[in-house]
Amino acid sequence: LSQALGPATTETCNTYNMLKLTRHLFCWEPQAEYADFYERALYNHILASQHPETGMMCYYVPLRSGSQKNYNGPLDSFWCCTGTGVENHAKYGDSIYFHDERSLYVNLFMASELNWKARGVKVRQETKYPEEATSRLTLTCEQPVELNLRIRHPWWAVSGLEIRVNGETGSAASQPGSYATLTRTWKTGDVVEVAMPFTVRTEGFRDNPQRFAFLHGPLVLCSEVAAGKPQPAIVAEPNGVLASLKPVADKPSTFIGPADVFRMAGEKDGRGVTLEPFYKMHGNRHYVVYWDAFTPAQWQVKEQEYQAELARLKEL
């Protein structure tokens, strides 16, 4: 799969249908794994496929290094992903909450208000997620109601998840990739606060772990690069890459990668990069999502190969 990063990786319609499938699967058998996938695809592909200023949408969202997003026009680009693309951005509210007779599932952390008429319950969720890793749910009940409130514990939230009910730490124990279940008689004015610190990690391909992407919490990160030039690679010992990243103040999920780690073949000095959420990379900007990593010894060999290729082309 690491060799499949092309200009057509991947079609927005594909993820549109995967989310419909995931919703059906969750209705049949509610598992946090499905909700985790839904969040991952929603923020990193669907949200990333629409230009926030023009409203235009992508057919493909390419992942090959140096690519840029190409958008439809308002009158002449009637691709299949234009139809589903319009629908995508009208559906953000359809999989935040699910319920059965005794439980209410909170699958997505998204500013919203639920009106569960059958149980006489309203839930108002206030959050700036994913720019902030917190959410606040306030309940309004026609009368006190006993209910299991099942809050998703994201699989990536490996430490520090905290849930407070009316200011007090809840007793619900949970593991990443499961649900924290709060069972009580709820009444008007009850408040549930959720905090889930984001951490930075890498995820590589199974066939090539040395080609990987950076993620912060649920978000895939990318970096803007110059068009038509060799793309930077990572030169560091295996455990040194994440430690080298520095957060940018007042810019959520944004990090600086230092010049001594992010290098370009043929250049003596490296180039620092800025990593930012992929869903914010729009317009004519070119980007890198997946990075090739080398140890310093491997990079020396790579440099020699690069210089030999330059000499061959010069002679030719």
N, C-alpha and C positions, 0 to 999 in steps of 0.2 A: 504493500500500500504506500510505502514511502516514495515509490517511484511514480505514483499516480497523481502528483500535484501538477495539474495542467491549467490551461486557461478556462476550462469548463468544469472545474472542481469547486462547487458542485451546483446542480440545478436547484433553484429555490423550490420548484414544485415537488421535488423529492422530499425535502424536509417538511413541506406543507402536509404531504400525505403521511409521513412518519409521525407527525404530531397528531393527526386524526387517528391513526392506528394506536398510538400510545394512549390517547384518551379512551378509546374503546377497551383496551386491555386493562386500564385502571378501573373502569366501571365494572368489569367482570371480576377482577381480583386486585383490590387496592394494595399496591406495593410502593414503598418509597423509591425503589429503583426506577419505576416508570416516571414518577414525578421529578426525580433527579435528571433523567434524560430530557424530559420536557423543558425544564429550565435551561439546560445546557444548549439545546437546539434553538429555543426561543430567543435567547439573548445573543447568541454568537452567530446565528445565521439569519433568522427572520428579522430581528431588529436591525441587523447589519445590512439588510438588503434594500432599505428605503432611504433615500436622501432626505435628511431632516428639513431642508429648506425648500426644495422643489416638489417633494412628494413622489418623485419618480422612483422606479423600482428596478432591481437587477433581475435578469434571467439567470445568469450564472454569477456566483460569487467566487472568483478564482482564488486559489491558494498558492499558486506557483510564485516563487520569489520574484519581485519586481513587477508584479501585476498591479492593475488598478481596477476599480469597479466601473462597469459600464451600465448606464441606466437607459430605460426606455424613454421615448418622447411622448408628449401628451396626445399626439394625433397620428403617429405613423408606426408605432412599434407594438403591434398587437400579438405579442408572443404568448405562449400558454402561461408563462409566469406573470403576465400582466393581469390576467383574470384572477388567478389564485393570489397574485401579489397584492391586488386591491383587497381581497378578502382577508389575507394574512393580518393586515394592520387594523382590521375591524374586529379581530377575534381575541385581543389580548385579555379580555375579561372572562373567556369561556372555560378556563381550567384552573382558576385560582382556588375555588372551593368545591368540595364534593361532600356528600353526606349519605349515611344510611339511617336506619331508624333511631339509633342511639348515639351516633358520632357525627361530628363535623370535622372534615379534613381541611387543614390550611396547607395547600400545596405550594403556592407561589407567594412571595413577599412583594406585593404590588398594591399601591394605593387604590382603594376600592371600598365599596359599601355593599354588603350582602343583606338582602331582605328575605329571610327564610320564613315565609308566611305561614306554612303549615305548623311550625313550632312557635310562632310569635316572637322570633328572635331577629334582631338586626346586629350585624357586626361591621364596624367601621375600622378599616385598616389604614393607618397613616404611616407613610414611609417614603424615603428618598432612595430606597434600594434600586439599583446596586451601587449608587454613589455613596450610600451609607449602609453599613452592615447591621442595621437595626430595624425593627418594626414594632408598631404599637397597635393593639387591637382593643377597641372599646365596645362593650356589649350593651344593648338595650333590649329588655325582655318585657313582654306584656305582663307576665307573671313569672316568679322564680321557676326555673326549669333545670332538671338534672340532665347533664349532657357530658359526653366525652369530647373534649376539644383536643384534636390530634394535630400537633404542629410538626411539620417535617423537619427532621434533623438532617441537613444536607450531608451528602457523603464526603464532601470536601471540607466540612467543618470538623476537623480532627481534634481540636482542643478549644476550650474557652466558651462553648455554647452556654448561654445563661437565659433562663426564663423566669420572669417575675410575675406574680399575680398580686395585684393591688399593692405593689411595692415590696412584697416578700418573695424570696427565692422559692420557686416551686420545687416540689419533691419528685417530679417526674424524671426518672432515669431513662436515658436513651443513648444509643450508639449512632455514629455516623451512618447514614443510609437507612434510617428507621424513623419512627415517630415518637415524639414526647407526648404522652397522653395525660391530660389534666382532667380528672373526673371530680365534679362537684356540682352543687346546685348554684346555677348562675343567676345573677340578678342585674337589674339596670345599674350601670355605673362601674361594673367590674372591668378591670383593665389588665391586659396581658402584654408584657413587654418582652421582646425577643432580641437577643444580641448574639451575633455569630461572627467573630473576628475573621476577616479574610487573611489568608496567608499566600505567599508566592510559592509556586512549585513549577516543575517542568513535567511534561508528558511526551514521551517519545513513541515512535512506531515500534511495533513488536518485531518487525523484520529489520529495523535499524534504529536501535535506541539512541544512537548518536545524532539523529535528526529529530528535533523536538520543538515544542512550542512552550511558551511561558503562559501560565494562568495565575490569576489573582482571585481567590474565591471561585465563583462560577464563571469568570470572564476570561476569554482568550485575549491575549495581548499581542500587539504587532508594533512594528516600527516603520516610519516613513523612510524611504530611501530614494536616491537619485535614479532617474529612468535611464536605461541603456548602459549601465555601468556594472562591473562585477559587484555581487552582493556580499555584504559582510558575513563573516563566520565568527564563531566563538572559539577563542584560544585560551584554555584554562585547564587546570586539573579538575577532575570530575566533581569534587565537592566545593569548588571555589566559585562557581558561576552565580548561584543564588546570593551568596554572601557579598558579592560585588555590587549588587543592585541597590540604588539609593532612592527612596521615595521622594517625589516632588511635592513640596508643600502646596496645599490648597488645590491640588489636582488629583481627584480620587483615582485610584488604580493606575497611577502613572509613575514610572520609574526611569532613572538614568542608568544606563549601562556604560561603564568606563571604557576609555579608548584602549587601555592595555588588555582588555578582554575581547572587545568586538573589533576584529581586524579584517583588512581587505588584502587579498593577494597582490603582491607587487608594490605595496606601500610600506615604507619603513615604520611609520607611526600609524597606530590604529585610529579608529573613528568612534567616538562615543555615540550612543543611540538613545533615543527616548522611546520607551515602551508605553503604549497606551491601549485602552480597550479597542478591540477590533470593530465593535459596533459604532465607534465614533470616527472611524477612518472613512472619509467620504470625499467626493469631488474627484479631481484629477490627480490625487496623490497616489504614488506608487508605494508598495509596502512589502515587508517580509513578515510572515507568520511563523514559518518553520525554519529553524536554524540548524546548520551543520556544526558540530562541536569537534574540536581537535585538542589533544594534549599539546604542549609546546614542542615535543619531539615530532609528533605527527604533522604539526604545522610546518616545521622545517622541511620535511619531505615534500609537503604540498607546495611550498614556495619554490623548491628546486624544480618540481614538475612544471610549475607555472612559468618560471624563467626559461626552461628548456623549450616549452611550447612557443614562447615569444621569439626565441632565437630561430626556431624552425620556420615560423611565419615570416620573420624578417628575411631569411635566406630565400624562401619561396618567392 
